[in-house]
Amino acid sequence: MKLELHTKPEVPLEAESITPAVINKLKAKEIEKLKIYHGNREVNIADFFSISDNKSELLEVSGDMHKIKYLGANMKSGEIQIEGDVGAHLGSAMSGGFIKVNGNTGDWIAPEMSGGRIHITGNSGHCVACAYRGASKGTSGGEIIIEGNVKNELGHGMSNTTILVGGNTGDFTGVNMHSGTILVLGEAGIRTGAGMKRGTIVCKNNIEVLPTFSYDCIYNPVYLKLFFKYVKENTKFKIEEKFINGSFHRWSGDAIEMNRGELLIYSA
Amino acid sequence: MALVKLLKLRKRKAFMKINNTEIVDTYAEAFSMWSAKVIITAENDYWAEGAARAMTGMATSVIGCKCEAGIDMKLSPEETPDGRPGYSILLFTMDKDSLGKRLVERIGQCVMTCPTTACFSGYDSDETVNVGGALRYFGDGHQIGKKINNERYWRIPVFDGEFIIQENFGVKESVGGGNFYILGDNVSTCLEACYDAVKVMKRVKNVIMPFPKGVVRSGSKVGSKYKALIASTNHIYCPTIKGVVKDSAVPENVHTCYEIVVDGADEKAVSEAMRVGMNAAAKEGVIQITAGNFGGKLGKYKFFLKDLI
């Protein structure tokens, strides 16, 4: 099925119903009558999207959707391909399936995600895979690939999630994280890993390490060879041989928490 | 009457020849075992081989070693999960539970202890045993679990960094005890034939020849006159007693016998190894090639020599 935005919403449009599980079992005429929220008003999908049946299981959504929220929310399976920018809460609480965004995304991508995969070819906003305010835990699984840059609080409170960033990250990358892995191939902002309990943050470039982290050693982690092989095979990221076979500084922290997390910083 | 029976036994029916070697019209009887394929990698070949040889040490026969194990293949960095040189090992036991135990023991004592190594499952199988998940406790709470592509790995801190091991190892029902016997006129000719056979058999994937250099001189039969023993020498192939053993299968002109035992991941692999091995072994001075069976009482697999050549 193919959905194309024909009218730009004036206020955010909440499109939780746009998931393969909902769309793929309906005919085009039935999809047109699906309800979405334009601000606080209930409207039909057809008021904003033109729908065509391309006889494919792949759900294609296109247009400038930076004001469209909750695309692919609660998704359990299937695949969405988005052409253009998309707004906040993409893939909220998703537990399976695959969302590919050929464009940029807004803030709060994949909150409460527990499985599945999101691949963003452009940049992302603040609070990607981040715990909601007041919640102690954020995502609990899944994989997020961002080819461009991402802003602050990436992976705040996350567990068992893998996040791969081709560009730079903002401040507080991996703040309060419980477990999982974040790879930053660009520059990371300040206070990386602050309050982390467990988990791994891998940085290709040097970072300012917080004083509550303790230096361990320089070594060649075999785990990273496996991890980089996976990244090379599943993304377009350029992972040079010298990075794969290189040495890394290991820092343990954060001492204000369990002190069981690690920063692995490439040392060349 | 007894003399006729004896002569019949001594002159078993040879249905064809390879070169001048008689191939006896019989079959090798093999049985069901469980196997795991273990990939060992290390910083370089020296250490990978060291771990592989240690792990497959004293693992010739389930009769006395609790498992049978051997090196399947040497692997290039392109063939291993972490891009380092490695070896694939096959380990066989009689049941799935004991396979898990043997893997934990042998990987824990022989691979984790070896500098720079890591250890992965080589089978992509629905049936698994927990190996890394048991060995992780060696980390005394400092171990780290990581999931890559839905597989969990454990990072256990050791003196040179970390020992990486996959949590679950794929296992599958396999074939143990494929075999053929090489009967010749003297030791050196027979050993040369064994050497040539094992050399080509090693090129076959998914098989091991678990005995020293792939060859057994103390082939066994099931049971013994001594009740405590589950196996004893297969006296019918011992040339030194052919004059006194009534059911000896050693022909008059044969003075040496050797056995090559093959364990494989499946029937196809065992068949192929036996086929190339027999063809390589059939040479001047090798009088006869035959195989060991127990009338179908031991195992469910029968490898008829006539079907393999």
Interface residues (C-beta under 8 A of the other chain):
Chain A: N160 T162 T181 R198 T200 Y219 N220 P221 V222 Y223 K225 L226 F227 K229 Y230 N234 I244 E262
Chain B: T41 P81 D82 G83 R84 T116 A118 I144 K146 K147 I148 N149 Y153 R155 D160 G161 E162 I164
